[in-house]
Amino acid sequence: MSITALSKRRWPTIVNGSEPGGHNGTNDWSKNDLPGSWTPAGISESVVRSSRHMLVDVPVLNGFCMFIKREVVDAVGLMDDIAFPYGFGEENDFAMRTKRMGYELKVFEGGYIWHHKSKSYGDNTRRSLSSSSKMTMKARWGKQLTAAVKSLEANIQLKETRRRVERIVHLSECQENTLRILFILNPTRKVGQPTLAMHGGWISIFNQAWGLRQRGVCSMVAISAWTRAAFEANFPQLKTMEFLLTYPDEVRNPVDLAAALYPHAPVFDFLVATLFTTVESIGYLHTCYPHIHTGYFIQDYEADFDNIDEEQRRRAYESYEHVPGMILFAKTEWLRMKVVNNHNVTVQKVLPSLDLSAFQKALAVLQEKKEKDASMGIAPVPEAIGADVDAINVVAMIRPSTPRRNPYATLQVLMEIKQHFGSRVVIHGFGCGDDELDEFLAETGPDLQPLIEGRATMIEHHGTLARDEVATLFAKSDIFLDMSFWQAFGRTGLEAMAAGCVPVLPVGSGSEEYSRHGINSMLHNTTDYKDAVRHITYLIDRRTKLEEMRTVALTTSKKYDFSSASLRLLTLFCTSIASKSSLLAIPSPCEDALPSLSSSTSSINGSSAHRIREHSTRVLNTSINADHHQQEFTREKRLAPKSSLKAVLTTTFISSRQDSKKRKKLRILGRTTPL
């Protein structure tokens, strides 16, 4: 790729194209072979992906590709073809003269030049000719040249550029010109629990990322390192591929998370937030890498959460408009409209991505066992001591750590059902450890005293379960109770359906995406626990109706699949990329999955030369004349060699939000930044 000429600016400048190489340590310039099957075009795209789109100040230029203003030539003169008749030094001499005249030298680190080194003379002749030129340069510039060369070789910003490009090229799971998407999960603090319960939102995110991977997208999920074992236990396929990007357990806040992901961010085309705090992290990263697309996979309306303080509530409320241009999407119409109505923003509707195979398999295994036992004359046994052989199994998730899941009312319902039906029902609970449940019960009022005194006989509590264990529990149960005040989607209800268990779900929330009252489920008012008691009593007393609803529930669950959901999400990402002018080509699998994009690629991007000129002019103008552009990025010159968000980084940008013309300044001072 090449670079367009400079636009006008108050100070005259020479600009040099960047080349990911350097000195090879033997007093000669490096030759950088293309790695593996990579092509020059692929390396070019990697440079564009990793670029901060900035001009780097340098003391001298290596002139294989230079852009020089007429004003500079008029003031400095031409290159000296008398002193350097065969080249090798004339551009360095010109740059030094230019610098001496008060002009500035810049390297544009967002362009890659595939330079065929030594093609003019060959290595041996080049070394001989350059040796003579070096003597001339030394005589003219002496220690000044030596200092300039050392400064160029040590330039941290250019080293950072090379490091970022190398990271992209060597990310084994991502092939050249492949769409790359990173879903970012919020930091999860380790508090000593032996296992980690999989939240429905995490499962949704994993399934969407996994579905995209099956379509050829290089999708990954960023998680706290200590949670990796839990993810691999629930999703065994992860052990054989690079799918999880782990960040340190010490990460606690959005700035720490941005710092941890900063070296990885330029690898990806899209960074996708999954919680309001990860939106803030992406905001920091997008400031550093403005070419990266951003998205927010909204899992719930977090501003309504009751376990956050007012400052967190404010941040959650503002998250939907925090990053200009961020694509917002949700998996239910209820959640989509909740955000749209409260914030007047555009939210796309995607399909829920569910892998219900574990639940369907658990039901099939149980049914096969029952049929086998019947054929062998083995009589069924009670599910619990003292229960009837044909007792109805009622199961509920009990999670005291999440108030909106309404744990107190959940226990009230289970207790009353058990008191009323006795041996005709078996009550099951899961979702928290025994110690957590006992501690919660100890803090409750007298209403739950019978349950406190007889918990061992009233509830079969199964603790924290893996997905396969939940599937087995649902398969042997008849009714699933969800007392949550609301559900953004209610994945557990649909999983219960897939296992042949009829759910009792919150009315007026995301569960209505798939639930039909009295047909495949029951919908109840969770602010009145008696309403749930009435609905469960109705089902227990009408077993024929319960079986009819079970059949419909199974049919409903079969309508949801990986393939449709991943295609809908891929369409959203690819359309966003295609709608924005970009130097990058439309990545695979967008052209294959969306043929309309392939036919319109030329109209979107134009020819390569035109795209390069247009893109580079825009980038250079942004760096040169901030008065005419919405964003300006300025940084301290001395950055840490590696994760530079942990160094002092000053970032100034002008927000491009259409509804606001306010200029905002962000100053990130590593871990000391107030949140």
C-alpha positions as CSV (number, residue, x, y, z in Angstrom):
1,M,0.0,0.0,0.0
2,S,1.1,3.6,-0.5
3,I,0.3,6.9,1.2
4,T,-1.2,10.0,-0.2
5,A,0.4,13.4,-0.1
6,L,0.1,15.7,2.9
7,S,-2.6,18.3,3.3
8,K,-1.7,21.9,4.2
9,R,-0.6,22.8,7.7
10,R,0.9,25.8,9.4
11,W,4.3,24.1,9.6
12,P,6.0,22.5,6.5
13,T,6.8,18.9,6.8
14,I,8.3,15.8,5.2
15,V,6.3,12.6,5.8
16,N,7.8,9.1,5.5
17,G,5.8,5.9,5.0
18,S,6.3,3.4,7.8
19,E,7.9,0.0,7.4
20,P,7.7,-2.7,10.1
21,G,11.4,-3.4,10.3
22,G,14.5,-1.7,11.6
23,H,18.2,-2.2,12.1
24,N,19.3,-5.8,12.3
25,G,22.2,-5.3,14.8
26,T,24.9,-5.9,12.2
27,N,25.2,-2.3,11.1
28,D,22.9,-3.1,8.2
29,W,19.2,-2.7,7.6
30,S,16.8,-5.6,8.3
31,K,15.1,-7.6,5.7
32,N,11.6,-8.7,6.8
33,D,10.4,-11.9,5.1
34,L,6.7,-12.3,4.8
35,P,5.6,-14.8,7.5
36,G,4.0,-18.1,6.5
37,S,1.3,-17.7,3.9
38,W,0.9,-14.0,4.4
39,T,0.8,-11.6,1.4
40,P,1.9,-8.0,1.2
41,A,-1.8,-7.0,1.1
42,G,-2.4,-9.0,4.3
43,I,0.5,-7.2,6.1
44,S,-0.9,-3.9,4.8
45,E,-4.2,-4.7,6.4
46,S,-2.5,-5.7,9.6
47,V,-0.7,-2.3,9.7
48,V,-4.0,-0.5,9.1
49,R,-5.7,-2.5,11.9
50,S,-3.0,-1.8,14.4
51,S,-2.4,1.9,13.5
52,R,-3.3,4.7,15.9
53,H,-3.6,6.9,12.7
54,M,-0.9,9.3,13.9
55,L,2.2,11.0,12.6
56,V,5.4,10.2,14.6
57,D,8.0,12.9,15.1
58,V,11.5,11.7,14.0
59,P,15.0,13.3,13.7
60,V,15.9,11.7,10.3
61,L,14.1,9.8,7.6
62,N,14.9,6.7,5.5
63,G,13.8,7.7,2.1
64,F,12.2,4.7,0.3
65,C,8.9,6.6,0.3
66,M,8.8,10.3,1.1
67,F,6.3,13.1,0.6
68,I,7.8,16.5,0.5
69,K,6.1,19.9,0.3
70,R,7.0,22.3,-2.5
71,E,7.7,24.8,0.2
72,V,10.4,22.6,1.7
73,V,12.1,22.0,-1.7
74,D,12.1,25.8,-2.4
75,A,13.7,26.5,1.0
76,V,16.1,23.6,1.3
77,G,16.9,22.8,-2.2
78,L,17.2,19.5,-4.0
79,M,18.9,16.3,-2.9
80,D,22.6,16.4,-3.4
81,D,23.3,14.1,-6.4
82,I,26.9,15.3,-6.6
83,A,27.9,14.1,-3.1
84,F,25.7,11.0,-3.5
85,P,25.8,10.0,-7.1
86,Y,24.6,6.4,-6.5
87,G,22.1,7.2,-3.7
88,F,22.5,5.7,-0.2
89,G,22.5,8.8,2.0
90,E,21.0,11.6,-0.2
91,E,17.6,11.4,1.5
92,N,19.2,11.3,5.0
93,D,21.3,14.4,4.1
94,F,18.2,16.1,2.7
95,A,16.2,15.3,5.9
96,M,19.0,16.6,8.1
97,R,19.1,19.9,6.1
98,T,15.4,20.2,6.3
99,K,15.4,19.7,10.1
100,R,18.2,22.3,10.4
101,M,16.0,24.8,8.5
102,G,13.3,24.4,11.2
103,Y,10.9,22.1,9.4
104,E,9.5,18.9,11.0
105,L,10.0,15.3,9.9
106,K,7.1,12.8,10.4
107,V,6.5,9.1,9.9
108,F,3.0,8.0,9.1
109,E,2.6,4.7,11.0
110,G,-0.6,3.7,9.3
111,G,0.8,2.7,6.0
112,Y,2.9,-0.3,4.8
113,I,5.4,-0.1,1.9
114,W,6.5,-3.5,0.6
115,H,10.0,-2.5,-0.2
116,H,12.2,-4.8,-2.3
117,K,15.4,-4.0,-0.6
118,S,18.7,-4.1,-2.6
119,K,16.9,-4.7,-5.9
120,S,18.7,-1.9,-7.6
121,Y,22.3,-3.1,-6.9
122,G,22.1,-6.3,-4.9
123,D,23.4,-6.7,-1.4
124,N,27.1,-6.7,-2.0
125,T,27.1,-3.6,-4.3
126,R,24.8,-1.8,-2.0
127,R,27.1,-2.4,1.0
128,S,30.1,-1.0,-1.0
129,L,28.3,2.1,-2.3
130,S,26.6,2.8,1.1
131,S,30.0,2.6,2.8
132,S,31.3,5.5,0.7
133,S,28.1,7.5,1.4
134,K,28.5,6.9,5.1
135,M,31.9,8.6,5.0
136,T,30.3,11.6,3.3
137,M,27.5,11.8,5.8
138,K,29.9,11.4,8.8
139,A,32.0,14.3,7.5
140,R,29.0,16.5,7.0
141,W,26.9,15.7,10.1
142,G,29.2,13.9,12.6
143,K,27.8,13.3,16.1
144,Q,24.5,15.0,15.1
145,L,23.8,12.2,12.6
146,T,24.8,9.5,15.1
147,A,22.4,10.9,17.7
148,A,19.6,11.2,15.1
149,V,20.0,7.5,14.0
150,K,20.1,6.3,17.6
151,S,17.0,8.3,18.4
152,L,15.2,6.9,15.3
153,E,16.1,3.3,16.2
154,A,15.0,3.8,19.8
155,N,11.7,5.5,18.9
156,I,9.1,3.9,21.2
157,Q,6.1,4.8,19.1
158,L,7.5,3.0,16.1
159,K,8.5,0.0,18.2
160,E,4.9,-0.1,19.5
161,T,3.7,-0.1,15.9
162,R,5.9,-3.1,15.0
163,R,4.8,-4.9,18.1
164,R,1.1,-4.4,17.4
165,V,1.6,-5.7,13.8
166,E,3.5,-8.7,15.0
167,R,0.7,-9.5,17.4
168,I,-1.9,-9.5,14.6
169,V,0.2,-11.6,12.2
170,H,1.0,-14.2,14.8
171,L,-2.5,-14.7,16.3
172,S,-2.8,-18.2,15.1
173,E,-6.5,-18.5,15.1
174,C,-7.1,-15.5,12.8
175,Q,-6.2,-15.9,9.1
176,E,-5.4,-13.1,6.8
177,N,-8.4,-10.9,5.9
178,T,-10.7,-12.6,8.4
179,L,-13.4,-10.8,10.3
180,R,-12.2,-10.6,13.9
181,I,-14.5,-9.9,16.9
182,L,-13.8,-9.8,20.6
183,F,-16.6,-10.0,23.1
184,I,-15.5,-8.6,26.5
185,L,-16.9,-9.9,29.7
186,N,-16.7,-7.8,32.9
187,P,-14.0,-8.6,35.4
188,T,-15.1,-11.3,37.9
189,R,-13.6,-11.0,41.3
190,K,-12.4,-14.3,42.8
191,V,-13.9,-14.6,46.3
192,G,-12.8,-18.1,47.2
193,Q,-15.7,-20.1,45.8
194,P,-14.6,-23.5,44.5
195,T,-16.8,-23.3,41.4
196,L,-18.3,-20.5,39.3
197,A,-22.0,-20.6,38.3
198,M,-22.5,-19.9,34.7
199,H,-24.9,-16.9,34.3
200,G,-27.4,-16.9,31.5
201,G,-25.9,-13.8,30.0
202,W,-22.4,-15.4,29.8
203,I,-23.8,-18.4,28.1
204,S,-25.6,-16.1,25.5
205,I,-22.4,-14.3,24.8
206,F,-20.4,-17.5,24.4
207,N,-23.0,-19.0,22.2
208,Q,-23.1,-16.0,19.9
209,A,-19.3,-16.0,19.7
210,W,-19.2,-19.7,19.1
211,G,-21.9,-19.5,16.4
212,L,-19.8,-16.8,14.6
213,R,-16.7,-19.0,14.8
214,Q,-18.6,-21.8,13.1
215,R,-19.3,-19.3,10.2
216,G,-15.6,-18.6,9.7
217,V,-15.3,-15.5,11.9
218,C,-12.3,-15.2,14.2
219,S,-14.4,-14.5,17.3
220,M,-13.0,-14.6,20.9
221,V,-14.2,-13.9,24.4
222,A,-12.2,-11.9,26.9
223,I,-12.6,-13.2,30.5
224,S,-10.9,-13.0,33.9
225,A,-8.2,-15.6,34.0
226,W,-9.5,-17.5,37.1
227,T,-12.9,-18.2,35.4
228,R,-11.3,-20.0,32.5
229,A,-11.6,-23.4,34.2
230,A,-15.3,-22.9,34.7
231,F,-15.8,-21.9,31.0
232,E,-13.9,-25.0,29.9
233,A,-15.8,-27.2,32.2
234,N,-19.1,-26.0,30.8
235,F,-17.9,-25.8,27.2
236,P,-15.4,-28.7,26.6
237,Q,-14.7,-27.7,23.0
238,L,-12.7,-24.7,24.3
239,K,-9.8,-26.9,25.4
240,T,-8.7,-27.6,21.8
241,M,-8.6,-24.1,20.4
242,E,-7.7,-20.5,21.1
243,F,-11.1,-19.0,21.9
244,L,-10.7,-17.4,25.3
245,L,-8.5,-14.3,25.8
246,T,-7.8,-14.1,29.5
247,Y,-6.8,-11.0,31.4
248,P,-5.3,-10.8,34.9
249,D,-7.4,-11.4,37.9
250,E,-6.1,-8.2,39.4
251,V,-8.2,-6.2,36.8
252,R,-11.0,-4.5,38.8
253,N,-12.2,-1.5,36.9
254,P,-12.7,-0.1,33.4
255,V,-9.3,1.5,33.1
256,D,-7.5,-1.7,34.3
257,L,-9.5,-3.7,31.8
258,A,-8.6,-1.2,29.0
259,A,-5.0,-1.4,30.0
260,A,-5.1,-5.2,29.9
261,L,-6.7,-5.4,26.5
262,Y,-4.7,-2.5,25.0
263,P,-2.0,-4.8,23.4
264,H,-4.7,-7.1,22.0
265,A,-7.3,-4.6,20.7
266,P,-5.8,-3.7,17.3
267,V,-6.0,-7.4,16.3
268,F,-9.8,-7.1,16.1
269,D,-12.2,-5.4,13.7
270,F,-14.9,-5.2,16.4
271,L,-14.8,-4.8,20.2
272,V,-18.1,-5.8,21.7
273,A,-19.1,-4.7,25.2
274,T,-21.4,-6.9,27.4
275,L,-21.9,-4.7,30.5
276,F,-21.9,-1.0,31.1
277,T,-18.4,-1.1,32.6
278,T,-17.0,-2.8,29.5
279,V,-18.5,-0.1,27.4
280,E,-16.3,2.4,29.3
281,S,-13.2,0.2,28.7
282,I,-14.0,0.1,25.0
283,G,-14.4,3.9,25.0
284,Y,-10.8,4.2,26.2
285,L,-9.6,1.7,23.6
286,H,-11.5,3.3,20.8
287,T,-9.9,6.6,21.6
288,C,-6.5,4.9,21.0
289,Y,-7.6,2.9,18.0
290,P,-10.4,4.9,16.3
291,H,-10.6,2.6,13.3
292,I,-11.9,-0.3,15.4
293,H,-15.7,-0.8,15.2
294,T,-17.5,-1.0,18.5
295,G,-20.7,-2.8,19.6
296,Y,-22.7,-3.3,22.8
297,F,-24.4,-6.7,23.2
298,I,-27.0,-5.5,25.7
299,Q,-27.8,-8.3,28.2
300,D,-30.2,-6.4,30.5
301,Y,-31.3,-3.0,31.5
302,E,-28.6,-2.5,34.1
303,A,-29.8,1.0,35.2
304,D,-32.7,-0.9,37.0
305,F,-30.4,-3.2,38.9
306,D,-30.9,-3.0,42.7
307,N,-27.5,-4.2,43.7
308,I,-25.6,-1.2,42.4
309,D,-25.0,2.3,43.9
310,E,-26.2,5.6,42.5
311,E,-22.9,6.3,40.8
312,Q,-22.9,2.9,39.0
313,R,-26.6,3.5,38.1
314,R,-25.6,6.8,36.4
315,R,-22.8,5.1,34.5
316,A,-25.1,2.3,33.4
317,Y,-27.7,4.8,32.3
318,E,-25.1,6.7,30.2
319,S,-23.5,3.6,28.7
320,Y,-25.9,3.4,25.8
321,E,-24.5,6.7,24.4
322,H,-21.0,6.6,25.8
323,V,-19.1,5.6,22.7
324,P,-20.0,7.6,19.5
325,G,-21.0,5.3,16.7
326,M,-21.3,2.1,18.8
327,I,-23.8,-0.4,17.5
328,L,-26.3,-1.4,20.1
329,F,-28.1,-4.8,19.8
330,A,-30.3,-6.9,22.1
331,K,-31.9,-10.4,21.8
332,T,-35.5,-9.5,22.8
333,E,-38.0,-7.0,21.7
334,W,-38.8,-6.1,25.3
335,L,-35.2,-5.2,26.1
336,R,-34.7,-3.4,22.7
337,M,-37.7,-1.2,23.3
338,K,-36.7,-0.6,27.0
339,V,-33.5,1.0,25.8
340,V,-35.0,2.8,22.9
341,N,-37.8,4.4,24.9
342,N,-35.5,5.5,27.7
343,H,-32.6,6.8,25.6
344,N,-33.9,7.6,22.1
345,V,-31.1,5.5,20.5
346,T,-31.2,2.9,17.8
347,V,-31.0,-0.7,19.0
348,Q,-30.9,-3.6,16.6
349,K,-32.7,-6.8,17.3
350,V,-30.8,-10.1,17.0
351,L,-31.9,-13.6,17.6
352,P,-31.0,-15.4,20.8
353,S,-28.2,-17.9,20.2
354,L,-28.9,-21.1,22.2
355,D,-27.3,-24.5,22.3
356,L,-30.0,-26.6,23.8
357,S,-28.5,-29.9,22.8
358,A,-27.4,-30.7,26.4
359,F,-31.0,-30.3,27.6
360,Q,-32.5,-32.2,24.7
361,K,-29.9,-35.0,25.3
362,A,-30.7,-35.1,29.0
363,L,-34.4,-35.6,28.3
364,A,-33.7,-38.3,25.7
365,V,-31.4,-40.2,28.2
366,L,-34.0,-40.1,30.9
367,Q,-36.8,-41.2,28.6
368,E,-34.6,-44.1,27.3
369,K,-34.0,-45.2,30.9
370,K,-37.6,-45.1,31.7
371,E,-38.5,-47.2,28.7
372,K,-35.7,-49.7,29.4
373,D,-36.8,-50.0,33.0
374,A,-40.4,-50.6,32.0
375,S,-39.3,-53.3,29.5
376,M,-37.4,-55.1,32.2
377,G,-40.2,-54.8,34.7
378,I,-38.3,-52.5,37.0
379,A,-40.8,-50.4,39.0
380,P,-40.2,-46.6,39.3
381,V,-38.9,-45.4,42.6
382,P,-39.7,-42.1,44.5
383,E,-37.6,-39.1,43.6
384,A,-37.0,-38.4,47.3
385,I,-37.5,-40.2,50.6
386,G,-41.2,-40.0,51.7
387,A,-42.4,-38.8,48.3
388,D,-45.0,-40.5,46.2
389,V,-43.7,-42.5,43.2
390,D,-45.6,-40.2,40.8
391,A,-44.8,-37.0,42.7
392,I,-44.5,-33.8,40.7
393,N,-40.9,-32.3,40.7
394,V,-40.8,-28.5,41.0
395,V,-37.4,-26.9,40.5
396,A,-36.2,-23.3,41.1
397,M,-33.0,-21.3,40.9
398,I,-32.2,-19.7,44.2
399,R,-29.5,-17.0,44.0
400,P,-29.3,-14.7,47.1
401,S,-26.5,-12.8,45.6
402,T,-28.7,-11.4,42.9
403,P,-31.7,-9.5,44.5
404,R,-33.6,-9.1,41.2
405,R,-33.9,-12.9,41.1
406,N,-36.2,-12.5,44.1
407,P,-34.8,-15.3,46.3
408,Y,-37.0,-14.6,49.3
409,A,-40.2,-14.9,47.4
410,T,-38.8,-17.9,45.6
411,L,-38.4,-19.7,48.9
412,Q,-41.9,-18.6,50.1
413,V,-43.5,-20.2,47.0
414,L,-41.5,-23.4,47.4
415,M,-42.3,-23.7,51.1
416,E,-46.1,-23.1,50.6
417,I,-46.2,-25.6,47.7
418,K,-44.5,-28.2,49.8
419,Q,-46.7,-27.5,52.9
420,H,-49.8,-27.8,50.7
421,F,-49.0,-30.9,48.7
422,G,-46.7,-32.8,51.0
423,S,-45.6,-36.1,49.5
424,R,-47.2,-35.3,46.1
425,V,-44.3,-32.9,45.3
426,V,-40.5,-32.9,45.4
427,I,-38.9,-29.5,45.6
428,H,-35.5,-28.9,44.1
429,G,-33.2,-25.9,44.3
430,F,-29.9,-24.9,42.7
431,G,-27.9,-21.8,42.0
432,C,-25.9,-21.2,45.2
433,G,-23.9,-23.2,47.7
434,D,-25.4,-24.7,50.9
435,D,-23.5,-22.2,53.0
436,E,-24.8,-19.2,51.1
437,L,-28.4,-20.6,51.3
438,D,-28.1,-21.2,55.0
439,E,-26.7,-17.8,55.6
440,F,-29.6,-16.2,53.6
441,L,-32.2,-18.2,55.5
442,A,-30.7,-17.2,58.8
443,E,-31.2,-13.5,57.9
444,T,-34.8,-13.9,56.9
445,G,-37.9,-13.2,59.0
446,P,-40.4,-15.6,60.7
447,D,-42.3,-16.2,57.5
448,L,-39.7,-18.8,56.4
449,Q,-39.3,-20.4,59.9
450,P,-40.9,-23.7,58.8
451,L,-38.4,-23.9,55.9
452,I,-35.5,-23.0,58.2
453,E,-36.4,-25.8,60.6
454,G,-37.2,-28.4,58.0
455,R,-35.0,-27.5,55.0
456,A,-33.4,-31.0,54.8
457,T,-36.8,-32.6,54.2
458,M,-38.6,-29.7,52.3
459,I,-36.0,-28.9,49.6
460,E,-33.5,-31.1,47.8
461,H,-30.8,-28.4,47.3
462,H,-28.2,-29.2,44.6
463,G,-25.9,-26.3,45.0
464,T,-24.0,-24.7,42.1
465,L,-24.4,-26.8,39.0
466,A,-22.6,-27.1,35.6
467,R,-24.8,-26.8,32.5
468,D,-25.0,-30.6,32.0
469,E,-26.1,-31.0,35.6
470,V,-28.8,-28.4,35.2
471,A,-29.9,-30.2,32.1
472,T,-30.2,-33.5,34.0
473,L,-32.2,-31.8,36.8
474,F,-34.6,-30.1,34.4
475,A,-35.1,-33.4,32.5
476,K,-36.4,-35.1,35.7
477,S,-38.5,-32.1,36.7
478,D,-42.0,-31.1,35.7
479,I,-42.3,-27.5,36.6
480,F,-39.6,-24.7,36.7
481,L,-40.2,-21.6,38.8
482,D,-38.6,-18.3,37.9
483,M,-39.5,-15.5,40.4
484,S,-37.2,-12.9,38.9
485,F,-38.7,-9.4,39.0
486,W,-37.9,-9.3,35.2
487,Q,-36.0,-11.2,32.6
488,A,-34.2,-9.6,29.7
489,F,-34.6,-12.9,28.0
490,G,-34.9,-15.8,30.4
491,R,-32.6,-18.4,28.9
492,T,-33.3,-20.8,31.8
493,G,-37.0,-20.9,31.0
494,L,-36.3,-22.0,27.4
495,E,-33.7,-24.5,28.6
496,A,-36.3,-25.9,30.9
497,M,-38.7,-26.3,27.9
498,A,-36.0,-28.1,25.9
499,A,-35.8,-30.6,28.8
500,G,-39.5,-31.1,28.9
501,C,-40.1,-29.0,32.0
502,V,-43.0,-26.4,31.9
503,P,-41.7,-23.0,33.2
504,V,-43.6,-20.5,35.3
505,L,-42.1,-17.1,34.2
506,P,-42.3,-13.4,35.0
507,V,-45.0,-11.5,33.1
508,G,-44.2,-8.3,31.2
509,S,-40.5,-9.0,30.5
510,G,-38.2,-10.6,28.0
511,S,-39.5,-14.1,28.7
512,E,-42.5,-13.3,26.6
513,E,-40.3,-13.5,23.5
514,Y,-41.0,-17.3,23.6
515,S,-43.6,-17.9,26.3
516,R,-47.3,-18.2,25.8
517,H,-49.4,-18.2,28.9
518,G,-51.4,-21.4,29.4
519,I,-50.0,-22.9,26.2
520,N,-46.3,-23.6,26.8
521,S,-45.8,-21.9,30.1
522,M,-47.5,-19.9,32.8
523,L,-46.8,-16.1,33.3
524,H,-47.2,-14.6,36.7
525,N,-46.8,-11.4,38.7
526,T,-43.6,-11.8,40.6
527,T,-44.4,-9.0,43.0
528,D,-47.1,-11.2,44.5
529,Y,-45.7,-14.6,45.4
530,K,-49.3,-16.0,45.9
531,D,-49.8,-15.6,42.1
532,A,-47.0,-18.1,41.5
533,V,-48.4,-20.4,44.1
534,R,-51.8,-20.4,42.3
535,H,-50.3,-21.2,38.9
536,I,-48.2,-24.1,40.2
537,T,-51.1,-25.4,42.1
538,Y,-53.2,-25.3,38.9
539,L,-50.6,-27.4,37.0
540,I,-50.1,-29.9,39.8
541,D,-53.9,-30.5,40.1
542,R,-54.3,-30.8,36.3
543,R,-51.7,-33.3,35.1
544,T,-53.3,-33.7,31.7
545,K,-53.0,-30.0,31.1
546,L,-49.4,-30.1,32.3
547,E,-48.6,-32.8,29.8
548,E,-50.2,-30.9,27.0
549,M,-48.1,-27.8,27.8
550,R,-45.0,-29.9,28.1
551,T,-45.5,-31.1,24.5
552,V,-45.9,-27.5,23.2
553,A,-42.9,-26.3,25.2
554,L,-40.7,-29.0,23.6
555,T,-41.9,-27.8,20.1
556,T,-41.2,-24.1,21.1
557,S,-37.6,-24.9,22.1
558,K,-36.8,-26.5,18.7
559,K,-37.4,-23.1,17.0
560,Y,-34.2,-21.7,18.4
561,D,-30.9,-22.7,16.8
562,F,-27.3,-21.6,16.5
563,S,-27.3,-21.1,12.7
564,S,-30.1,-18.5,12.4
565,A,-28.8,-16.5,15.3
566,S,-25.2,-16.3,14.1
567,L,-26.3,-15.3,10.6
568,R,-28.3,-12.5,11.9
569,L,-25.4,-11.2,14.0
570,L,-22.9,-11.7,11.2
571,T,-25.2,-9.6,9.0
572,L,-25.2,-6.8,11.5
573,F,-21.4,-6.7,11.8
574,C,-20.8,-7.0,8.1
575,T,-23.3,-4.3,7.2
576,S,-21.7,-2.0,9.7
577,I,-18.3,-2.5,8.1
578,A,-19.6,-2.1,4.6
579,S,-21.5,1.1,5.4
580,K,-18.4,2.9,6.6
581,S,-15.6,4.1,4.3
582,S,-12.5,2.0,5.1
583,L,-9.1,1.2,3.7
584,L,-9.6,-2.5,4.6
585,A,-11.3,-4.8,2.2
586,I,-14.6,-6.5,3.1
587,P,-13.3,-9.3,5.3
588,S,-14.2,-13.0,5.1
589,P,-16.8,-14.4,5.7
590,C,-18.8,-11.3,5.0
591,E,-18.6,-11.6,1.2
592,D,-19.5,-15.3,1.3
593,A,-22.3,-15.0,3.9
594,L,-23.7,-11.8,2.3
595,P,-23.4,-12.0,-1.5
596,S,-24.8,-8.5,-1.8
597,L,-21.7,-7.1,-0.1
598,S,-19.4,-8.8,-2.6
599,S,-21.2,-7.2,-5.6
600,S,-21.1,-3.8,-4.0
601,T,-17.6,-3.9,-2.6
602,S,-16.2,-1.7,-5.4
603,S,-19.0,0.9,-4.9
604,I,-18.4,0.9,-1.2
605,N,-14.6,1.0,-1.2
606,G,-13.7,2.0,-4.7
607,S,-10.5,1.0,-6.3
608,S,-7.5,0.2,-4.1
609,A,-5.6,3.4,-5.2
610,H,-8.7,5.6,-4.6
611,R,-9.3,4.1,-1.2
612,I,-5.7,4.6,-0.2
613,R,-5.7,8.2,-1.3
614,E,-9.0,8.9,0.4
615,H,-8.2,7.2,3.6
616,S,-4.7,8.6,4.0
617,T,-5.8,12.1,3.2
618,R,-8.4,11.8,5.9
619,V,-6.0,10.4,8.4
620,L,-3.3,13.0,7.7
621,N,-5.8,15.9,7.8
622,T,-7.1,14.6,11.1
623,S,-3.5,14.8,12.5
624,I,-2.7,18.0,10.8
625,N,-5.7,20.2,11.2
626,A,-7.9,19.4,14.1
627,D,-10.0,22.5,13.7
628,H,-11.7,20.9,10.7
629,H,-12.2,17.4,12.2
630,Q,-14.2,15.9,15.0
631,Q,-11.4,14.0,16.7
632,E,-7.8,14.8,17.6
633,F,-5.6,12.4,19.5
634,T,-2.6,13.7,21.3
635,R,-0.3,11.6,23.5
636,E,2.8,11.9,25.6
637,K,5.9,11.2,23.5
638,R,7.4,8.8,26.0
639,L,5.1,5.7,26.2
640,A,5.9,2.5,28.1
641,P,7.4,-0.1,25.7
642,K,4.5,-2.5,26.2
643,S,1.0,-1.9,27.7
644,S,1.1,1.8,27.4
645,L,-2.3,2.5,28.9
646,K,-0.6,1.8,32.2
647,A,1.9,4.6,31.5
648,V,0.8,8.2,31.5
649,L,-1.4,8.6,28.5
650,T,-3.1,11.9,27.8
651,T,-6.0,11.6,25.3
652,T,-8.1,14.5,24.1
653,F,-11.0,14.0,21.8
654,I,-13.9,16.0,20.5
655,S,-17.1,13.9,20.8
656,S,-18.9,13.3,17.5
657,R,-22.2,12.6,19.1
658,Q,-24.9,14.3,17.1
659,D,-26.9,15.3,20.1
660,S,-24.0,17.0,21.8
661,K,-21.3,19.5,20.8
662,K,-19.5,19.5,24.1
663,R,-15.8,18.8,24.0
664,K,-14.7,16.2,26.5
665,K,-11.2,15.5,27.8
666,L,-10.1,12.2,29.2
667,R,-6.9,11.9,31.2
668,I,-6.0,8.4,31.9
669,L,-3.3,8.1,34.6
670,G,-3.0,4.4,34.9
671,R,-4.7,3.0,38.0
672,T,-5.1,6.4,39.7
673,T,-7.8,7.5,37.3
674,P,-11.1,8.2,39.2
675,L,-13.9,6.1,37.9
